[in-house]
Amino acid sequence: MAKLVDILAVENDRAEALQQHRVHLFADGSFYRAYEWSAWLCCRYINKFQTTKRHNKSLNTDVVFVGFPQTSLPKFTPENATPKEVAEGHIEMLLPETLMPVGADYSKEYADWKSAIQLAQTVEKPLPTLADRPVSLTGVMKKVLEYKVEQHSPIECMQFVSDIQRQLIEIL
């Protein structure tokens, strides 16, 4: 996946009127993501996607994006628009004039759309207490036996395994 700073550079380089009609999609795992102006184009002209707005601390800016599975690209490709790969993991689509007329100034509409999106709340995980940590190998084994894999997402299971490994390293 491209770095966020590079993605934002692509999104902010829309000086020409024709550039305003380009949707840039960036691969992120098995999904495509559209950021900023491209996200607005996707929501306005392609589909009513759920938008996410997060604050990026390293760039000190709020970033808006939408995403969808890569396998759904044909479903979300407008008629008379042809997606083309411009770089590895970077797809570009030019929206047809029949969908988005050339020559109009869309910057205010985009700014209003972006400002209306609420910043996503980050969930602070509580720090583990001494009572949460097994103090012996038996405690780790008990924790593994009590963990219901079927009730957790794959990411949560992966985090659990990572936590168990860390605890085993501390004990051994």
C-alpha positions as CSV (number, residue, x, y, z in Angstrom):
1,M,0.0,0.0,0.0
2,A,1.2,3.5,-0.8
3,K,2.1,5.8,2.1
4,L,-0.6,8.1,3.3
5,V,1.6,11.2,2.6
6,D,1.9,10.0,-1.0
7,I,-1.8,9.4,-1.3
8,L,-2.7,12.8,0.0
9,A,-0.2,14.4,-2.4
10,V,-2.1,12.7,-5.3
11,E,-5.4,13.8,-3.8
12,N,-4.3,17.4,-3.4
13,D,-2.9,17.7,-7.0
14,R,-6.2,18.6,-8.7
15,A,-5.2,21.9,-10.3
16,E,-6.7,21.0,-13.7
17,A,-10.5,20.7,-14.2
18,L,-10.0,17.2,-15.6
19,Q,-8.2,16.1,-12.5
20,Q,-11.3,16.8,-10.5
21,H,-13.0,13.9,-12.3
22,R,-10.4,11.3,-11.4
23,V,-11.1,8.7,-8.7
24,H,-7.9,7.3,-7.2
25,L,-8.2,3.9,-5.5
26,F,-5.4,2.5,-3.4
27,A,-5.1,-1.2,-2.4
28,D,-5.1,-1.9,1.3
29,G,-5.1,-5.7,1.9
30,S,-8.1,-7.1,0.0
31,F,-9.8,-3.7,-0.1
32,Y,-9.6,-0.6,-2.2
33,R,-9.7,2.7,-0.4
34,A,-10.5,6.2,-1.8
35,Y,-9.2,9.2,0.2
36,E,-10.3,12.8,0.4
37,W,-11.5,14.1,-3.0
38,S,-11.7,10.6,-4.4
39,A,-13.8,9.5,-1.4
40,W,-16.2,12.4,-2.1
41,L,-16.4,11.4,-5.8
42,C,-17.2,7.8,-4.7
43,C,-19.9,8.9,-2.3
44,R,-21.4,11.6,-4.6
45,Y,-21.4,9.8,-8.0
46,I,-20.9,6.1,-7.4
47,N,-22.4,4.8,-4.2
48,K,-23.5,6.0,-0.7
49,F,-20.4,4.5,1.0
50,Q,-19.9,4.7,4.8
51,T,-17.2,7.3,5.3
52,T,-14.6,7.3,8.0
53,K,-12.7,10.4,9.2
54,R,-9.7,10.0,11.3
55,H,-7.0,12.3,12.6
56,N,-3.5,11.4,11.5
57,K,-1.1,12.5,14.2
58,S,2.1,12.3,12.2
59,L,0.7,14.5,9.4
60,N,-1.4,16.5,11.8
61,T,-4.5,16.4,9.6
62,D,-7.9,14.8,9.4
63,V,-8.3,12.2,6.6
64,V,-11.5,11.0,5.1
65,F,-11.8,7.7,3.3
66,V,-14.1,5.0,2.1
67,G,-13.4,1.4,1.2
68,F,-14.8,-1.6,-0.5
69,P,-13.6,-5.1,-1.4
70,Q,-11.4,-5.3,-4.5
71,T,-13.7,-8.0,-5.9
72,S,-16.5,-5.4,-6.0
73,L,-14.6,-3.0,-8.3
74,P,-16.8,-4.0,-11.3
75,K,-19.9,-3.3,-9.2
76,F,-18.7,0.2,-8.3
77,T,-17.3,1.2,-11.8
78,P,-19.7,3.7,-13.4
79,E,-20.9,3.1,-17.0
80,N,-18.3,4.5,-19.5
81,A,-15.6,4.6,-16.9
82,T,-12.6,2.3,-17.2
83,P,-10.4,1.6,-14.2
84,K,-6.7,1.5,-15.1
85,E,-3.8,0.6,-12.9
86,V,-1.3,3.5,-12.9
87,A,1.0,1.9,-10.3
88,E,1.1,-1.2,-8.3
89,G,-1.9,-1.0,-5.9
90,H,-3.1,2.3,-7.4
91,I,-6.2,2.3,-9.7
92,E,-7.5,5.4,-11.5
93,M,-10.9,6.0,-13.0
94,L,-12.0,9.0,-14.9
95,L,-15.7,9.8,-14.3
96,P,-17.6,10.4,-17.6
97,E,-18.9,13.9,-18.3
98,T,-22.4,12.5,-18.4
99,L,-22.1,11.7,-14.7
100,M,-20.0,14.7,-13.6
101,P,-20.1,17.7,-15.9
102,V,-16.7,19.4,-16.7
103,G,-16.2,23.1,-15.9
104,A,-18.2,23.4,-12.7
105,D,-16.5,24.3,-9.4
106,Y,-17.1,21.5,-6.9
107,S,-14.7,22.7,-4.2
108,K,-17.4,24.2,-2.0
109,E,-19.5,21.1,-2.2
110,Y,-16.5,18.9,-1.3
111,A,-15.5,21.2,1.6
112,D,-19.1,21.1,3.0
113,W,-19.2,17.3,2.6
114,K,-15.9,16.8,4.4
115,S,-16.7,19.2,7.3
116,A,-20.0,17.4,7.9
117,I,-18.3,14.1,8.6
118,Q,-17.8,13.4,12.2
119,L,-14.3,12.4,13.4
120,A,-14.2,8.7,14.3
121,Q,-13.7,8.1,18.0
122,T,-10.7,6.1,19.0
123,V,-11.3,3.5,21.6
124,E,-8.8,3.6,24.4
125,K,-8.1,0.1,25.7
126,P,-7.6,-0.1,29.4
127,L,-4.1,-1.1,30.6
128,P,-4.0,-4.6,31.9
129,T,-3.9,-4.9,35.7
130,L,-1.8,-7.4,37.7
131,A,-5.0,-9.4,38.2
132,D,-5.3,-9.8,34.4
133,R,-1.9,-11.3,34.0
134,P,-1.2,-14.9,34.7
135,V,1.7,-15.3,37.0
136,S,2.5,-18.9,36.1
137,L,2.4,-21.3,33.2
138,T,-0.7,-22.8,34.7
139,G,-2.4,-19.3,34.6
140,V,-1.5,-18.9,30.9
141,M,-2.9,-22.4,30.1
142,K,-6.1,-21.6,32.0
143,K,-6.4,-18.3,30.0
144,V,-6.1,-20.3,26.7
145,L,-8.7,-22.8,27.8
146,E,-11.2,-20.1,28.8
147,Y,-10.8,-18.1,25.5
148,K,-13.7,-18.8,23.2
149,V,-12.3,-18.5,19.7
150,E,-15.7,-18.7,18.0
151,Q,-16.8,-15.5,19.8
152,H,-13.9,-13.3,18.6
153,S,-12.8,-11.9,15.2
154,P,-9.7,-13.2,13.5
155,I,-7.9,-9.9,14.5
156,E,-8.9,-10.4,18.2
157,C,-7.7,-14.0,18.1
158,M,-4.4,-12.9,16.5
159,Q,-4.0,-10.3,19.3
160,F,-4.8,-12.9,21.9
161,V,-2.1,-15.3,20.6
162,S,0.4,-12.4,20.5
163,D,-0.5,-11.6,24.1
164,I,-0.1,-15.2,25.2
165,Q,3.3,-15.4,23.5
166,R,4.4,-12.3,25.3
167,Q,3.2,-13.7,28.6
168,L,5.0,-16.9,28.0
169,I,8.3,-15.0,27.3
170,E,7.9,-13.2,30.6
171,I,7.3,-16.4,32.5
172,L,10.1,-18.5,30.9
